[in-house]
Each structure stands twice: as structure tokens, then as C-alpha cells.
């Protein structure tokens, strides 16, 4: 894809946010997880664009977006989403967040009162990593701050060790090809350690589970058999939502279900977008 000035908008604090926009129809806005970029959704955006308008973005600090030295918080990321939606004048949006971005989109729904939303999709993401509750399988469970430091600080002082372990955690059951390891590492390296660590620490401290009961638009939760995000957590989250909720389970692809089970993922998401629009118009 050729990048032009049309792929960027300037946020209210001056940060330049990169996005891609393809297709026509009801809009889907897809937000990648920690360290990740629009490239992760390459097997989804084009396939979905035969029926919908698909917008993907690089959150601030990640990919081609500005490398900000501050403001790398869930609330600021949610504000960027609000500003992108308004910039593109999107209406009736299904907003999707994968991994850490699942917490970002719930923050958006709460902070901005579901502004212009038709539905919300949470993909294999914790909503309170430091929670001590039994459904929480994250390595930071029950405020295990030392574990957080041991896991995430190597991003600053030994990045290759961090990327190797990060890729091992998100690989599917059959492992990851060398080609996938190469491009995923390349994309993750576009995020500077200072912005990544600030964001992840804020994410870990933030309890977004309490905001689920505020959500009245339809919700779809995609869960996978990955290390940190057990299916009991998915069921917990679905049960907290006040309105319509559904669960889509993926058992073969780990954290990257949209990449390794792309066809199934795309069909599930298409079905949900149609369902959400039907529910919101009744």
C-alpha cells in the first residue's frame, strides 16, 4: 500500500495517527493490540471490505503513528479513536479491539458514552490484568508487580529477549513460521519502549470490568485458547454486559485467531456486524 498524507490525521494534542480505510458500507474500526499495527489485520480488512467499510489504525506510539513521550494511556487512546471516528464522520460503527485494545474500546464506550457505535468487539483481551479474581489468568494477577517488571521491562534493556518471548506467547499451537516471526518482530520494533511500557502499566492498573455493565450496544467477545485469556474469562465478561452479548471461541490458533483462522474469524465478524445493525434498528 502506498502511504500518503490521507493516511494520517492530527489528534487534538498534535500527535499524527496513521490509519487505512477500504471498502463501502457499515463501518468496522479495528484496533490492534500491544506493540502491533494495521499489518496484523491484512487477512481481514480486504476480505471484510467486500461488504463493509473497514478502517484500521496504528495507535499512538505504534506503527507509523507518532512516538509520543507522554499520554500513552487507555483514556488518551480512546480519545484518539473518538477523534478518528469524527474525522472520518463514521456512523453506526462496530469498534473492535484486540488484546490490550479490548480494554481501550471498553474505555471508549464508557468515556464517550458509546459515541456513534453500533456494536463492540473484544478479542482475547484482559480488562483488568492486576485483578485477583479467579477468572484472571494474566501473569500480573493479584498485583504481581514484580512479575510485570520481569516480563515487560526487558523490552527496554534486552529487546530481542522480549520479542522472542512475546512471539512465543502469541504463537498458535503449531508454532510460528520464520517468515511470520520476521514480520511480526519488524512491526513490533516500530514501537518505542517508553510509550509501550507507559501504556501497558496503565492498562494493567485499570479495571474495565466494572464498565461492562454500562454497555448497551451489542457486544461480541472472541476468545481463544491462549495462555493469559481463558474461556472462563470470556464467559465472565459476556455475563457482565447489560445488553446483547455473544461469544465466539477459537481453539486452534491462540492469540492470533484472526490471522491463523482468518476465514472463520471474518465470517463471525460479518455475521455480528449484520446482527448488531439489525438489533440497533429494531
C-alpha positions as CSV (number, residue, x, y, z in Angstrom):
1,X,0.0,0.0,0.0
2,X,1.2,3.5,-0.9
3,X,1.2,5.8,2.1
4,X,0.1,9.4,1.6
5,X,-1.0,12.3,3.8
6,X,-4.5,10.9,3.5
7,X,-3.4,8.1,5.8
8,X,-2.9,10.4,8.7
9,X,-4.9,12.7,10.9
10,X,-3.7,15.1,13.5
11,X,-5.1,14.4,17.0
12,X,-6.1,17.3,19.3
13,X,-2.7,17.1,21.1
14,X,-0.7,17.2,17.9
15,X,0.1,13.5,17.5
16,X,-0.1,12.1,14.0
17,X,-2.3,9.0,13.8
18,X,-1.9,6.6,10.9
19,X,-5.0,4.7,9.5
20,X,-6.1,2.7,6.5
21,X,-9.6,2.9,5.0
22,X,-11.1,0.5,2.5
23,X,-14.5,-0.6,1.2
24,X,-18.0,0.8,1.5
25,X,-20.9,0.1,3.8
26,X,-21.4,-0.1,7.6
27,X,-18.0,0.8,9.2
28,X,-15.8,-1.5,11.2
29,X,-12.9,0.1,13.1
30,X,-10.2,-2.4,14.0
31,X,-7.6,-1.5,16.7
32,X,-4.6,-3.7,17.1
33,X,-3.1,-4.8,20.5
34,X,0.1,-4.0,22.4
35,X,3.1,-3.2,20.0
36,X,1.0,-4.2,17.0
37,X,-0.1,-2.4,13.8
38,X,-2.5,-2.3,10.9
39,X,-0.4,-5.0,9.1
40,X,-1.8,-7.6,11.6
41,X,-5.2,-7.2,10.0
42,X,-4.1,-7.7,6.4
43,X,-6.0,-11.1,6.1
44,X,-9.2,-9.4,7.4
45,X,-9.5,-5.8,6.1
46,X,-9.7,-6.7,2.4
47,X,-11.9,-9.7,2.9
48,X,-14.3,-7.7,5.0
49,X,-14.3,-4.7,2.6
50,X,-16.4,-6.6,0.1
51,X,-19.4,-5.8,2.3
52,X,-18.3,-3.2,4.8
53,X,-16.1,-0.1,5.2
54,X,-13.1,-1.2,7.1
55,X,-10.8,1.2,9.0
56,X,-7.6,0.0,10.7
57,X,-5.3,2.2,12.7
58,X,-1.9,2.3,14.4
59,X,-2.4,3.5,17.9
60,X,-0.2,6.4,19.1
61,X,3.3,5.1,19.7
62,X,2.8,2.1,17.4
63,X,3.4,1.5,13.7
64,X,3.5,4.7,11.6
65,X,1.8,6.8,14.3
66,X,3.7,9.4,16.4
67,X,6.2,8.2,19.0
68,X,4.7,10.2,21.9
69,X,6.7,10.6,25.1
70,X,3.6,11.0,27.3
71,X,-0.1,10.5,27.2
72,X,0.2,6.8,26.4
73,X,-2.8,5.8,28.4
74,X,-6.1,4.0,27.8
75,X,-8.1,7.2,28.0
76,X,-5.9,9.0,25.5
77,X,-6.0,6.1,23.1
78,X,-9.8,6.1,23.5
79,X,-9.8,9.9,22.8
80,X,-7.8,9.2,19.6
81,X,-10.5,6.7,18.5
82,X,-13.2,9.3,19.1
83,X,-11.3,11.9,17.1
84,X,-10.7,9.4,14.2
85,X,-14.4,8.5,14.1
86,X,-15.3,12.1,13.9
87,X,-12.5,12.9,11.4
88,X,-13.9,10.3,9.0
89,X,-17.5,11.1,10.0
90,X,-18.2,7.4,10.7
91,X,-21.7,6.5,11.8
92,X,-23.1,3.2,13.2
93,X,-19.5,1.9,13.9
94,X,-18.6,-1.6,15.1
95,X,-15.5,-0.9,17.1
96,X,-13.1,-3.9,17.6
97,X,-10.2,-4.1,20.0
98,X,-7.7,-7.0,20.1
99,X,-5.7,-7.9,23.2
100,X,-4.8,-4.8,25.1
101,X,-7.0,-2.8,22.8
102,X,-10.0,-4.7,24.1
103,X,-9.6,-2.6,27.2
104,X,-9.2,0.5,25.0
105,X,-12.5,0.0,23.3
106,X,-14.3,-0.6,26.6
107,X,-12.7,2.6,27.9
108,X,-14.0,4.3,24.7
109,X,-17.6,3.0,25.2
110,X,-17.6,4.2,28.8
111,X,-15.7,7.5,28.4
112,X,-17.5,8.6,25.3
113,X,-20.9,7.1,26.0
114,X,-20.8,4.7,23.1
115,X,-20.5,7.6,20.7
116,X,-21.6,6.6,17.2
117,X,-21.4,2.9,18.0
118,X,-23.5,0.1,16.6
119,X,-21.5,-2.6,18.5
120,X,-18.4,-3.5,20.3
121,X,-16.0,-6.4,19.7
122,X,-13.5,-7.6,22.4
123,X,-10.9,-10.0,21.1
124,X,-8.9,-12.2,23.5
125,X,-8.1,-9.3,25.9
126,X,-8.0,-8.9,29.7
127,X,-9.9,-6.0,31.1
128,X,-8.0,-5.8,34.4
129,X,-4.7,-7.7,34.4
130,X,-3.9,-7.0,38.1
131,X,-7.2,-8.3,39.3
132,X,-7.1,-11.0,41.9
133,X,-10.3,-12.7,40.7
134,X,-10.2,-16.3,39.7
135,X,-11.2,-15.7,36.1
136,X,-8.0,-13.6,35.6
137,X,-5.1,-15.7,34.2
138,X,-2.8,-12.8,33.4
139,X,0.7,-13.0,34.7
140,X,0.2,-9.8,36.6
141,X,-2.7,-11.3,38.6
142,X,-3.3,-10.1,42.1
143,X,-1.0,-7.1,41.7
144,X,2.1,-9.2,41.0
145,X,4.1,-6.1,40.1
146,X,7.4,-8.0,40.2
147,X,6.2,-10.4,37.6
148,X,5.1,-7.5,35.4
149,X,8.6,-5.9,35.7
150,X,10.3,-9.3,34.9
151,X,8.1,-9.8,31.9
152,X,7.9,-6.3,30.3
153,X,11.0,-4.3,31.3
154,X,13.3,-6.4,29.1
155,X,11.6,-4.5,26.2
156,X,13.8,-1.6,27.3
157,X,17.1,-3.3,28.3
158,X,17.0,-6.6,26.3
159,X,14.5,-6.2,23.4
160,X,15.4,-9.3,21.5
161,X,14.8,-11.5,24.5
162,X,11.5,-9.7,25.0
163,X,10.4,-10.2,21.3
164,X,11.3,-13.9,21.4
165,X,9.2,-14.5,24.5
166,X,6.4,-12.3,23.2
167,X,6.2,-14.2,19.9
168,X,6.2,-17.5,21.8
169,X,3.2,-16.3,23.9
170,X,1.1,-15.3,20.8
171,X,2.0,-18.2,18.5
172,X,-0.6,-20.8,17.6
173,X,-0.4,-24.4,18.7
174,X,1.8,-25.4,15.7
175,X,4.3,-22.6,16.4
176,X,5.1,-19.7,14.1
177,X,6.9,-19.8,10.7
178,X,10.2,-17.9,10.4
179,X,8.5,-15.5,7.9
180,X,5.8,-14.7,10.5
181,X,8.4,-14.2,13.2
182,X,10.3,-11.8,11.0
183,X,7.5,-9.5,10.0
184,X,5.9,-9.5,13.5
185,X,9.2,-8.6,15.1
186,X,9.7,-5.9,12.5
187,X,6.3,-4.4,13.2
188,X,6.7,-4.6,17.0
189,X,10.1,-2.8,16.7
190,X,8.2,0.3,15.4
191,X,7.0,0.9,19.0
192,X,9.4,2.7,21.3
193,X,9.9,1.1,24.8
194,X,8.9,4.2,26.7
195,X,5.5,4.6,25.1
196,X,4.8,0.8,25.2
197,X,5.7,0.4,28.9
198,X,3.7,3.5,29.9
199,X,0.6,2.2,28.1
200,X,0.9,-1.4,29.4
201,X,1.3,-0.3,33.0
202,X,-1.8,1.9,32.8
203,X,-3.7,-0.9,31.2
204,X,-2.7,-3.3,34.0
205,X,-3.8,-1.0,36.7
206,X,-7.2,-0.2,35.1
207,X,-10.4,-2.0,36.0
208,X,-12.6,-2.0,32.9
209,X,-14.6,-5.0,34.0
210,X,-16.8,-2.6,36.1
211,X,-17.6,-0.7,32.9
212,X,-19.1,-3.7,31.1
213,X,-22.5,-3.2,32.7
214,X,-22.7,0.3,31.2
215,X,-22.5,-1.1,27.6
216,X,-25.9,-1.2,25.9
217,X,-24.8,-1.7,22.3
218,X,-24.5,-5.4,21.1
219,X,-21.2,-7.0,22.2
220,X,-19.3,-9.9,20.6
221,X,-16.4,-11.5,22.6
222,X,-13.8,-13.5,20.7
223,X,-11.9,-15.9,22.9
224,X,-9.0,-18.2,22.2
225,X,-7.1,-21.0,23.9
226,X,-4.2,-18.7,24.6
227,X,-2.1,-18.6,27.8
228,X,-3.5,-15.5,29.5
229,X,-7.1,-15.3,28.3
230,X,-9.0,-18.4,29.4
231,X,-12.6,-19.1,28.2
232,X,-13.9,-18.7,31.7
233,X,-12.8,-15.0,31.5
234,X,-14.7,-14.7,28.2
235,X,-17.8,-16.1,29.9
236,X,-17.3,-13.7,32.8
237,X,-17.2,-10.7,30.6
238,X,-20.2,-11.7,28.5
239,X,-22.2,-12.1,31.7
240,X,-21.4,-8.6,32.8
241,X,-22.8,-6.9,29.7
242,X,-26.3,-5.4,30.1
243,X,-27.5,-5.8,26.5
244,X,-27.0,-8.4,23.8
245,X,-23.7,-10.4,24.0
246,X,-22.3,-13.4,22.2
247,X,-19.2,-15.5,22.4
248,X,-17.1,-16.8,19.5
249,X,-14.5,-19.4,20.5
250,X,-11.3,-20.3,18.6
251,X,-9.4,-23.4,19.8
252,X,-6.6,-23.9,17.2
253,X,-5.0,-20.5,16.7
254,X,-4.1,-19.0,20.1
255,X,-3.9,-15.2,20.4
256,X,-3.8,-14.6,16.7
257,X,-7.1,-16.2,15.7
258,X,-7.8,-13.5,13.1
259,X,-4.5,-14.4,11.4
260,X,-4.4,-18.2,11.6
261,X,-8.2,-18.8,11.4
262,X,-8.9,-15.8,9.2
263,X,-11.8,-17.3,7.2
264,X,-13.7,-18.3,10.3
265,X,-12.9,-15.0,12.0
266,X,-14.1,-13.0,9.1
267,X,-17.3,-14.9,8.8
268,X,-18.0,-14.5,12.5
269,X,-17.3,-10.8,12.4
270,X,-19.5,-10.2,9.3
271,X,-22.4,-12.1,11.0
272,X,-22.0,-9.9,14.1
273,X,-22.0,-6.6,12.2
274,X,-25.2,-7.6,10.4
275,X,-26.7,-8.8,13.7
276,X,-25.7,-5.6,15.6
277,X,-27.2,-3.4,12.9
278,X,-30.4,-5.3,13.0
279,X,-30.7,-5.1,16.8
280,X,-29.9,-1.3,16.8
281,X,-32.5,-0.7,14.2
282,X,-35.3,-2.5,15.9
